[in-house]
Amino acid sequence: MNTFTAAIIGVGKAKPAGDKREGHRVGYSHAKVYQNIPRTKLAAGADINAENLQAFRQTFGVEHGFADYREMLAKAKPNLVSICTYVGLHRQMIEDCARAGVRGILCEKPFLASPADIEAVRRVAAETGVKIMVAHFRRNLAAFQRARDLYNDGTVGQPLMCIAGIEGWDLFEWGSHWLDMIRHLHQDRPVHWVFAQTRVRGQRGYGHAMEDHGCAYFEFAGGGKAILDGGRSMNGEELMTLVGTEGTIRIFDEIKLWIETAAGRRIEEFSKGPPDPWGQAWDQMILDLIAWIERGPEPALGLTNMLKTSELNLAAYLSAIKGDRVDLPLSGDDLKLAEWPVEILARRK
């Protein structure tokens, strides 16, 4: 069986991040996965910060380091690349990796910064054959998979509403996690439309404008709806609540479900390990990517499905810009917008 050489673009901070605007070091999580899997060898890293790059190489014993990722692609010639930079850089890096002959890309979320990026990345994948996945690893966690099954098998009746709030975060950086998870919980059925509103007051982070508060409301095929409050948490300790016509499912701590129906309440709890379920969820992403490269089926985290999460995320901001409902899939001039939408909202203040 072939061994795949791997590289990381944007290795992350030398020390744990404090403030969210300082950035993080998700590249370390990617590096651990490549070291965990016998069929992958972490061969190189690229970062514009020399101190961070040196600390990363020492931590993981990485032979090659580069300040310029394009030089890394040319000299190290990796088969797999993780892109762990700010979202505004993703499209160009994906295109450069694809043109350099990279076979598989695992890109961090949020995935893409504009509707025009969606079409560009879809095009380069078709032209080069590169396999692209997005690191929404929570889809591989047992609690969310079980919640999805219960929400759709009639346990709580017909799906009515999925409700979640994210204290102190926007609809994009952290919100992208939950928007993808809400799609997962609805079995990735098509989203028909989205209504959204935002308050933008000059906050910036991760290289782009961020809203102080945003809310997205959207409907799936089959009638299930969802509300995501970006900026405020909901009452209670649960991460997410799923409401059906005959009961509810409440998700706690990514490991525990409360299922309430006319028959009463029951609790299902999933192990924190060992083995580490989060580590296993990360490993599964790379295993799925390798299987896809070797002519296996496209996984749920593959480009086809992940572009739909990105489209929903960007459509929420388009709705806020227009002050109107946005129907999906996007079409016409909406797909041509090449700017991060919140920059447009920021200029209005």
PyMOL commands that set and color helices and strands:
alter all, ss='L'
color gray80, all
select helices_A, chain A and resi 20-22+26-36+50-60+69-76+87-99+115-128+137-140+142-152+175-185+277-293+303-322+332-336+341-347
alter helices_A, ss='H'
color red, helices_A
select strands_A, chain A and resi 4-9+40-46+64-66+80-83+104-107+131-134+159-167+191-199+204-205+208-209+213-220+225-231+240-244+247-252+256-261+264-269+326-327
alter strands_A, ss='S'
color yellow, strands_A
deselect
rebuild
show_as cartoon
